[in-house]
Amino acid sequence: MPHTIAIMGVCAPERRAYAERTAVALARPLHLLRYADLRVSHVLPLPRPRADDTSAVVDLGTDVDLVHAITARGAAQVEAVCVVDARHMIGDLLDDAPLAASAKPGDTRGDVGARARQAALALELATRIVWINWERVPTHALAVQMALASHLNPAAIVRLSRDPLSDLQSEAAHEGEMLERAGWVRALNDEHDPYMHDNRVFTLRYEQVRPFHPGRLSTALDRLDDGAAGRLLRSAGFCRLASRPGILARWEHVGSAMWLEPLGADDGRMGLGQEIVFTGLDLSAPRLRHLLDAAALTDDELAAGPSAWVRYDDPLPAWPVVSSSIPDADD
């Protein structure tokens, strides 16, 4: 069994209790990692060495940077367990709340929807996902939740928790890069094959070679948030805005919260348009594609070129100055 078992989840009391039960069941030391405890940003504290302290259970606080925390302990070698409270899993993915209400400007923990983004990330990074309080939820609702988690992370073991020892018995997949466990990454790589399915849960890959018109994209996002193509829960990928030419952006959405963040200037070398993966409930692929295609540039707009595009009304949040370039694959 891996030296480190990291317990994640945005439901703090349930996560803490599960971490404690895991440490007791395995007779391992329990370490608590909280954002305020970090002397060096985003690094798991290393326990004081003892003869019998070769492995540990680590309770990762709700607002800890999960990627960097798990990476510090060996990434793919860490058993990353996401604890889900079945009573409100989907509600957690729709939550508009920040992770830290008192976060300073520039601290992403204070973003609208930051808690939902953390909930999605914990699901996507996990080697196994366990449900607690599932006895209180109807079977059909559990089936939807487990299929949704499997779509968000096809490689993870999904299990209704009985006890930590039983939950950890089956062998989890640890091969490959940690960030490539996410369903949206697998879909972009044509490797999306979730273990569990439900008729209500869909994952769709959207591609469009033309950049988005910023004003029409804003309108499309409002309509999608209103349910025009079903209940979108998670989408991620890469996109381009015509009004900000030559810049590749990361598209990230959870629930009703949206982030478009520049990755760098590449002058179109990484492709011209959009590659985005959408996961949700009762999704209509034709409606989704119609709404997004309508937000892409028309023939006349495309022919007008970047000199015209930069004059478009752009209601989307401004980006910082983008000076770094994205290297070629063979650089």
Summary of the structure (lengths in Angstrom):
residues: 331
radius of gyration: 20.9
end to end distance: 38.4
largest distance: 71.5
contacts: 1052
relative contact order: 0.12
helix: 34%
strand: 23%
